[in-house]
Amino acid sequence: MSLFLIVAVPFIGALLPGLMVRAGRNACAYVTFGTTLLALIGLISQAPAVIGGEVVMASVPWIPQIGLNAALMLDGLGLFFAALILGIGLLIITYARFYLSREDNMGEFFAYLLLFQGAMVGIVLSDNILLLLVFWELTSLSSFLLIGYWKHLPAGRQGARMALTVTGMGGLAMIGGMLLLGRIAGSFELSVILDNREAIQQSPLYLPALLLILLGCFTKSAQFPFHFWLPHAMSAPTPVSAYLHSATMVKAGIFLMARMWPVLSGTEAWFYLVTGAGLITMVIGAIVALFKDDLKALLAFSTISHLGLITMLLGTGTSFGVLAAMFHILNHATFKASLFMTAGIVDHEAHTRQLPALGGLRKLMPITFVITTVAALSMAGIPLFNGFLSKEMMLKETLKTQIAGPEWLVPVLAVIGALFSAAYSFRLIAHGFFGPVRDDYPSHPHDPPFGMWAPPAILAVLVLVIGILPTLAEPAIFFITGAVIRGAAETPDYHFAIWHGVNVPLAMSGIAVVGGLVVLALYSPLARLWAASPIPYAKSIFDAIIAALVSTAELVTLKLHNGSFSRYAAFFMVAVVGAAWYAWATGAPGGSTREMTPVNAVAVAGWLMLVAATLALVAFHRNRFFALILMGIAGLMVSVGFAYFSAPDLAMTQISVEVVTIILLLLALNFLPNRTPRESGTGRKLRDGVVAIAAGLGTAGLSAHLMLRDFVEPSISEYHLANSYKGGGGDNVVNVILVDFRGFDTFGEIVVLGIAALVIYALTEIALNGPIRARLINRRPDKPLAGNQHPLMMVVLTRFLMPVALMVGIYIFLRGHNAPGGGFIAGLVFAIAVVMQYMASGYEWATDRQRYPYHGIIGAGIGIAALTGVGSWFVGQPFLTSAFGYFRIPPMEEFELATAMAFDLGVFLAVLGAVMLSLESFSKLAQRSDRMKEDHAISIDPSRDPEAESA
Amino acid sequence: MEYLVASAIGVMTAAGTYLVLRLRTFPVIVGISLLTYAVNVFLFSSGRLTIGYPPVLMDGAENYADPLPQALVLTAIVISFGMTAVAVVIALAAYLAGDDDRINGIRGRGPDTARNEQDGDGTAS
């Protein structure tokens, strides 16, 4: 199976659980299991080649300009991790099927789990480090979803947020580090980077790149001081803890350190940072784990400690360290996933996982007890269990490691870590399962169904097999180690065996185990001492930091963004005026190059009307109806101006938009107060006035300046004029620009218009279905309603006008390509024709006769426009290429047909639908409040017999 | 003629700006409409003023009105309707929900509005 498919299968499969959950919980689990199995089979199909020494590659360019290719690589290390991820995934899915209760949405859970799985497989198979970063972030996100899966639990939500904050921050640092690394190596492909050890380590950018990458690795793998998120992530369902937070995700950081080991390791910086952090994490994690009462918290800190151990081994920079690290990754994954699952079983059956509330489970849950004991003894490092082998290797490695201070420091710290590790493992068994059977468990515990204990049991068997016959694992671990070091160091000379003779590591192991037993015996006094000691609590520190950040951000944001609209508007206006003033003050305007156009009396009259209406608008804006009339005058004069300056298309558009806008505002005034109260003081008026006059003077100056000068560069209008007829088949250049040259812009614009109309529709629907509805129904109109709501004259006149208006619209539409007109204007004319019916005959009468919903008309318009555009693909042309021809049907004159006309039809429908949907939504509001229902469209109709009606 | 158009643009901009800075929704919407006129005419005028030029291709005509600003302004006019309509419906819904058409929030509701009230020039708003 192709590497792409292996990575893609979990992502594609993530769609299935959500669908299959309707078919039942088993179907849902099967399909998830099947998906994972398929990916695993795909991986196994590649295994022979990898084991044969080949590095399987697959690559397609994605965004080659920035060096981002979908490049995948499968070598020994990738195979090892991918097999761990998918193999343990299978067990976890089985376990989760029985763990999740009926109330939990299993489809959602498995979908997240598969997303996570795909991202994780993506990390370990990536060849391109930018691609790796994408998958890296995906694991943080899917982990966030999984930790917060129980949305009703505040702890879950907080834990998820904390995990995302910490790992997301690390991810951000990592992006920086990877970019630096790619820059040093000259490529973002790992296969190239890994061969450039010398160049990378000698580069001045090595240290920053190393720091940033390690920040990413340490946050992900919960290394001190970023370890605190992991215990809080334990509020996730236990399958998640077992999968993400013990076996896979937290190992992503380790994986990356191993992956980068050939190029990054071996320097002092690497050694001190990685070994130091690992050592501290190992010791602190082990000590804290001992004093945790919550089973999962104990295991979480134990995981932190073991991750520290692996990190430390990678930090030493020797090939033996890598060997031990790889072996411990395998061992830790087996025993820790198993332990998490048994902890989940205890929680599931006893309804508590607090050690003080447990004890005596040995007799009640014998199977669980056996599995837990095997896994815990491995964690403690007892011979015959696999944890012992890798711990011996770790102790052997520490003997050769000297970090700072005396040479015995590292070995002693390692023994302390191992000692506490043994102690909490023993405590887990002793306090959980030994002791008398109690009668106060929250629920009666017993062994779970087979499907729930089988997955940890399989892992426990593995623990024993590797523990007793380590030679079985030996070739595999040596092979993986070879893939990690890639010839950067000698292959270590070592053999996996339980008995290496009496030597120092064995003695250290013995001390650790005996010491662990002693510590357990002294647990009660030690726990009291621990409780009394002033240990900082990481969550409160984290919360304090977050709170400080938030309040700082608020300090800045609320100053600028305090909810006052007029303040934003003022900021904006002042900024614009300031920028314009700067441009004016620093630039040197050249002299006028154009002749002034002559002025005549008509133009002056029009100007006077416009200016007078605008100034009156400011003076009388408190009277809102009057303001509307004045606004209408201004709009009318603007459209007259367009007509005067040779722009008939604009004049027609402006005047029809003016009509619908005024109708819209009138509808709004039906509800809004009719007067604006006097609120601003003189100071405020003066301030606003100064800003306004500055803005006005600026724009006036700019316009005059612009109009009196020629174009500096030749305008592209020449091209449009020259090609409008040849290329677009139309004489009306404005229309040809709209539907042909810049058709894609127009397409975007009608989409925007459609969306605006839908927003209006949605908002009024919300208003009509929410608490506003009651207010509307009980509302008293602030003006007395006319007794004759639908006057006879108006009704008759509008109905008579309707076909005429529609005919005009069709005419304007048809001639649009060659004479002023087109889809925009025709749509507006049609809308006005229909609105007249609403106004004259009432909402109900008009709605009854409205056969097609306006949303549908918008959709049809955009659909037709899009299809016209797509149509040109079929003849091998780019989107929206137009074609035209001339036709003659005998009785008529020759006429033109252009595909642009179909596009214009789309524009027409979209504009019509959008305008009508907006106006209809507004009138619907009015309708609800208007309780006077009319039976007839015409209030007083002489043709009706009033006698017959009242009867 | 150029000065007439320029001064008209200036007057409409000034009036629009002043109205946008008012404290109730309706004048703000009217102000935005005025600004829209001003901006449209300004964009249109960037094609320079042409009186009596043919707007469509004709045989024998030498000069035409600049079609490009016209096409841009045409869609701008239609879009501005959509924008005004959305602004109106938001204003209306806010008014119906809160029985108040102040744009800076309602006095005594929420901490933000309390802050706003102190931000003005001290006069009651």
Boltz contact constraints between the chains, C-beta under 6 A:
constraints:
  - contact:
      token1: [A, 562]
      token2: [B, 115]
      max_distance: 6.0
  - contact:
      token1: [A, 562]
      token2: [B, 116]
      max_distance: 6.0
  - contact:
      token1: [A, 563]
      token2: [B, 105]
      max_distance: 6.0
  - contact:
      token1: [A, 563]
      token2: [B, 112]
      max_distance: 6.0
  - contact:
      token1: [A, 563]
      token2: [B, 116]
      max_distance: 6.0
  - contact:
      token1: [A, 564]
      token2: [B, 104]
      max_distance: 6.0
  - contact:
      token1: [A, 564]
      token2: [B, 116]
      max_distance: 6.0
  - contact:
      token1: [A, 565]
      token2: [B, 103]
      max_distance: 6.0
  - contact:
      token1: [A, 565]
      token2: [B, 104]
      max_distance: 6.0
  - contact:
      token1: [A, 566]
      token2: [B, 21]
      max_distance: 6.0
  - contact:
      token1: [A, 569]
      token2: [B, 20]
      max_distance: 6.0
  - contact:
      token1: [A, 569]
      token2: [B, 21]
      max_distance: 6.0
  - contact:
      token1: [A, 570]
      token2: [B, 21]
      max_distance: 6.0
  - contact:
      token1: [A, 573]
      token2: [B, 17]
      max_distance: 6.0
  - contact:
      token1: [A, 596]
      token2: [B, 2]
      max_distance: 6.0
  - contact:
      token1: [A, 597]
      token2: [B, 1]
      max_distance: 6.0
  - contact:
      token1: [A, 597]
      token2: [B, 49]
      max_distance: 6.0
  - contact:
      token1: [A, 599]
      token2: [B, 1]
      max_distance: 6.0
  - contact:
      token1: [A, 607]
      token2: [B, 4]
      max_distance: 6.0
  - contact:
      token1: [A, 607]
      token2: [B, 8]
      max_distance: 6.0
  - contact:
      token1: [A, 610]
      token2: [B, 8]
      max_distance: 6.0
  - contact:
      token1: [A, 611]
      token2: [B, 11]
      max_distance: 6.0
  - contact:
      token1: [A, 614]
      token2: [B, 11]
      max_distance: 6.0
  - contact:
      token1: [A, 614]
      token2: [B, 12]
      max_distance: 6.0
  - contact:
      token1: [A, 614]
      token2: [B, 15]
      max_distance: 6.0
  - contact:
      token1: [A, 618]
      token2: [B, 15]
      max_distance: 6.0
  - contact:
      token1: [A, 618]
      token2: [B, 18]
      max_distance: 6.0
  - contact:
      token1: [A, 621]
      token2: [B, 27]
      max_distance: 6.0
  - contact:
      token1: [A, 624]
      token2: [B, 26]
      max_distance: 6.0
  - contact:
      token1: [A, 627]
      token2: [B, 30]
      max_distance: 6.0
  - contact:
      token1: [A, 631]
      token2: [B, 30]
      max_distance: 6.0
  - contact:
      token1: [A, 638]
      token2: [B, 37]
      max_distance: 6.0
  - contact:
      token1: [A, 645]
      token2: [B, 49]
      max_distance: 6.0
  - contact:
      token1: [A, 646]
      token2: [B, 50]
      max_distance: 6.0
  - contact:
      token1: [A, 646]
      token2: [B, 53]
      max_distance: 6.0
  - contact:
      token1: [A, 646]
      token2: [B, 55]
      max_distance: 6.0
  - contact:
      token1: [A, 646]
      token2: [B, 65]
      max_distance: 6.0
  - contact:
      token1: [A, 647]
      token2: [B, 70]
      max_distance: 6.0
  - contact:
      token1: [A, 648]
      token2: [B, 55]
      max_distance: 6.0
  - contact:
      token1: [A, 649]
      token2: [B, 74]
      max_distance: 6.0
  - contact:
      token1: [A, 650]
      token2: [B, 70]
      max_distance: 6.0
  - contact:
      token1: [A, 650]
      token2: [B, 73]
      max_distance: 6.0
  - contact:
      token1: [A, 650]
      token2: [B, 74]
      max_distance: 6.0
  - contact:
      token1: [A, 653]
      token2: [B, 74]
      max_distance: 6.0
  - contact:
      token1: [A, 653]
      token2: [B, 77]
      max_distance: 6.0
  - contact:
      token1: [A, 654]
      token2: [B, 77]
      max_distance: 6.0
  - contact:
      token1: [A, 657]
      token2: [B, 77]
      max_distance: 6.0
  - contact:
      token1: [A, 657]
      token2: [B, 81]
      max_distance: 6.0
  - contact:
      token1: [A, 661]
      token2: [B, 81]
      max_distance: 6.0
  - contact:
      token1: [A, 661]
      token2: [B, 84]
      max_distance: 6.0
  - contact:
      token1: [A, 664]
      token2: [B, 85]
      max_distance: 6.0
  - contact:
      token1: [A, 668]
      token2: [B, 88]
      max_distance: 6.0
  - contact:
      token1: [A, 668]
      token2: [B, 92]
      max_distance: 6.0
  - contact:
      token1: [A, 671]
      token2: [B, 92]
      max_distance: 6.0
  - contact:
      token1: [A, 672]
      token2: [B, 26]
      max_distance: 6.0
  - contact:
      token1: [A, 672]
      token2: [B, 95]
      max_distance: 6.0
  - contact:
      token1: [A, 672]
      token2: [B, 101]
      max_distance: 6.0
  - contact:
      token1: [A, 676]
      token2: [B, 24]
      max_distance: 6.0
  - contact:
      token1: [A, 676]
      token2: [B, 27]
      max_distance: 6.0
  - contact:
      token1: [A, 679]
      token2: [B, 23]
      max_distance: 6.0
  - contact:
      token1: [A, 679]
      token2: [B, 125]
      max_distance: 6.0
  - contact:
      token1: [A, 681]
      token2: [B, 123]
      max_distance: 6.0
  - contact:
      token1: [A, 683]
      token2: [B, 121]
      max_distance: 6.0
  - contact:
      token1: [A, 684]
      token2: [B, 121]
      max_distance: 6.0
  - contact:
      token1: [A, 688]
      token2: [B, 18]
      max_distance: 6.0
  - contact:
      token1: [A, 688]
      token2: [B, 21]
      max_distance: 6.0
  - contact:
      token1: [A, 692]
      token2: [B, 14]
      max_distance: 6.0
  - contact:
      token1: [A, 692]
      token2: [B, 17]
      max_distance: 6.0
  - contact:
      token1: [A, 692]
      token2: [B, 18]
      max_distance: 6.0
  - contact:
      token1: [A, 693]
      token2: [B, 14]
      max_distance: 6.0
  - contact:
      token1: [A, 695]
      token2: [B, 13]
      max_distance: 6.0
  - contact:
      token1: [A, 695]
      token2: [B, 17]
      max_distance: 6.0
  - contact:
      token1: [A, 696]
      token2: [B, 10]
      max_distance: 6.0
  - contact:
      token1: [A, 696]
      token2: [B, 13]
      max_distance: 6.0
  - contact:
      token1: [A, 696]
      token2: [B, 14]
      max_distance: 6.0
  - contact:
      token1: [A, 699]
      token2: [B, 9]
      max_distance: 6.0
  - contact:
      token1: [A, 699]
      token2: [B, 10]
      max_distance: 6.0
  - contact:
      token1: [A, 699]
      token2: [B, 13]
      max_distance: 6.0
  - contact:
      token1: [A, 700]
      token2: [B, 6]
      max_distance: 6.0
  - contact:
      token1: [A, 700]
      token2: [B, 7]
      max_distance: 6.0
  - contact:
      token1: [A, 700]
      token2: [B, 9]
      max_distance: 6.0
  - contact:
      token1: [A, 700]
      token2: [B, 10]
      max_distance: 6.0
  - contact:
      token1: [A, 703]
      token2: [B, 6]
      max_distance: 6.0
  - contact:
      token1: [A, 703]
      token2: [B, 9]
      max_distance: 6.0
  - contact:
      token1: [A, 703]
      token2: [B, 42]
      max_distance: 6.0
  - contact:
      token1: [A, 703]
      token2: [B, 45]
      max_distance: 6.0
  - contact:
      token1: [A, 704]
      token2: [B, 2]
      max_distance: 6.0
  - contact:
      token1: [A, 704]
      token2: [B, 3]
      max_distance: 6.0
  - contact:
      token1: [A, 704]
      token2: [B, 6]
      max_distance: 6.0
  - contact:
      token1: [A, 707]
      token2: [B, 2]
      max_distance: 6.0
  - contact:
      token1: [A, 707]
      token2: [B, 45]
      max_distance: 6.0
  - contact:
      token1: [A, 707]
      token2: [B, 48]
      max_distance: 6.0
  - contact:
      token1: [A, 708]
      token2: [B, 2]
      max_distance: 6.0
  - contact:
      token1: [A, 717]
      token2: [B, 66]
      max_distance: 6.0
  - contact:
      token1: [A, 717]
      token2: [B, 67]
      max_distance: 6.0
  - contact:
      token1: [A, 717]
      token2: [B, 68]
      max_distance: 6.0
  - contact:
      token1: [A, 720]
      token2: [B, 67]
      max_distance: 6.0
  - contact:
      token1: [A, 721]
      token2: [B, 64]
      max_distance: 6.0
  - contact:
      token1: [A, 725]
      token2: [B, 57]
      max_distance: 6.0
  - contact:
      token1: [A, 731]
      token2: [B, 56]
      max_distance: 6.0
  - contact:
      token1: [A, 731]
      token2: [B, 57]
      max_distance: 6.0
  - contact:
      token1: [A, 732]
      token2: [B, 56]
      max_distance: 6.0
  - contact:
      token1: [A, 733]
      token2: [B, 67]
      max_distance: 6.0
  - contact:
      token1: [A, 734]
      token2: [B, 67]
      max_distance: 6.0
  - contact:
      token1: [A, 734]
      token2: [B, 70]
      max_distance: 6.0
  - contact:
      token1: [A, 734]
      token2: [B, 71]
      max_distance: 6.0
  - contact:
      token1: [A, 737]
      token2: [B, 67]
      max_distance: 6.0
  - contact:
      token1: [A, 737]
      token2: [B, 71]
      max_distance: 6.0
  - contact:
      token1: [A, 738]
      token2: [B, 71]
      max_distance: 6.0
  - contact:
      token1: [A, 749]
      token2: [B, 75]
      max_distance: 6.0
  - contact:
      token1: [A, 749]
      token2: [B, 79]
      max_distance: 6.0
  - contact:
      token1: [A, 753]
      token2: [B, 82]
      max_distance: 6.0
  - contact:
      token1: [A, 756]
      token2: [B, 82]
      max_distance: 6.0
  - contact:
      token1: [A, 756]
      token2: [B, 86]
      max_distance: 6.0
  - contact:
      token1: [A, 759]
      token2: [B, 86]
      max_distance: 6.0
  - contact:
      token1: [A, 760]
      token2: [B, 85]
      max_distance: 6.0
  - contact:
      token1: [A, 760]
      token2: [B, 89]
      max_distance: 6.0
  - contact:
      token1: [A, 763]
      token2: [B, 89]
      max_distance: 6.0
  - contact:
      token1: [A, 763]
      token2: [B, 93]
      max_distance: 6.0
  - contact:
      token1: [A, 767]
      token2: [B, 93]
      max_distance: 6.0
  - contact:
      token1: [A, 772]
      token2: [B, 96]
      max_distance: 6.0
  - contact:
      token1: [A, 772]
      token2: [B, 97]
      max_distance: 6.0
  - contact:
      token1: [A, 819]
      token2: [B, 56]
      max_distance: 6.0
  - contact:
      token1: [A, 824]
      token2: [B, 78]
      max_distance: 6.0
  - contact:
      token1: [A, 918]
      token2: [B, 85]
      max_distance: 6.0
